[in-house]
Amino acid sequence: MRGCVCCLGSINVDVTLRLDRLPDEHEKIMAKETAVSGGGSAANTAVWIARQGVSVRMLGWVGDDPLGALALRELQLNGVDTQGVKALAAPSPLAICLATPQDKRIITSPIIDAPWTPYDIGELGPDVDWLHTTVCDAAFLRQVRRAGGRPILSLELDGRYDPAFAFAADYLFTNCDELARVLETSDPIGFLTERHGDSPAIWFVTRGEEGATVISAGQVETVTATPVKAIDRTGGGDAFNAGVIAALRTGADPKSAAAAGLRLAAQAISRLGAR
């Protein structure tokens, strides 16, 4: 493929605090380290894809404020095309990330009703042959599907589930724990295998230290992760998505692509911040 990947979705600024543990009620503790950087699931994936030498465009919005300028500049410094990013008269989204060796907790600013949303396939541009998005908007997904099979569509479900997604997208990314919660089941892999054995989409399910599972046409393959000392697990899934997409674009099979995604995720969680 010689076209461009477009990442559509959240762009924000992360304030990440590395902690030995989470504070108790009314307790004040000191962070071991602090980082302020660009964030947002779709934006993180765009950065990691660009670092693999793939042409990437970002579609979304930031606020017309210092935080928005910071997020935009960091995307540009990483080689992401930001012509599709609009600066709006609204506060830029912000996330506070608490990272411990075993856990991560994220607090986001309120979701506002932005005066502009890029849910129009005309915004993508004719050179986009792959759309990766965290926006699971049914009307927009129908627009993409009506475009005649192009662009290839991948969705980061981010804890959401709808059986229609498996027929709207080519590739689906989800975290096993998040999926278990939304489905209220202890066996989300079994659920997907049984429920979506005949759906055309390929599922990539991340499973933390256990690696990842690929589900395709009812067949289940497990890919083991190489042990790594985690500093900050924020953005590990976004980096995994990027590694998978970059590998699939070179012709890798899904299992090999998942292995590439795990290698990139290991890089992400070995440092402070999502990138």
Secondary structure, 3 states (H helix, E strand, C coil): CCCEEEEECCCEEEEEEECCCCCCCCCCCCCCEEEEEEECHHHHHHHHHHCCCCCEEEEEEEECCHHHHHHHHHHHHCCCEEEEEEEECCCCCEEEEEECCCCEEEEECCCCCCCCCCCCHHHCCCCEEEEEECCCCHHHHHHHHCCCCCCEEEEECCCCCCCCHHHHCCEEEEEHHHHHHHHCCCCHHHHHHHHCCCCCCEEEEECHHHCEEEEECCEEEEECCCCCCCCCCCCHHHHHHHHHHHHHHCCCCHHHHHHHHHHHHHHHHCCCCCC
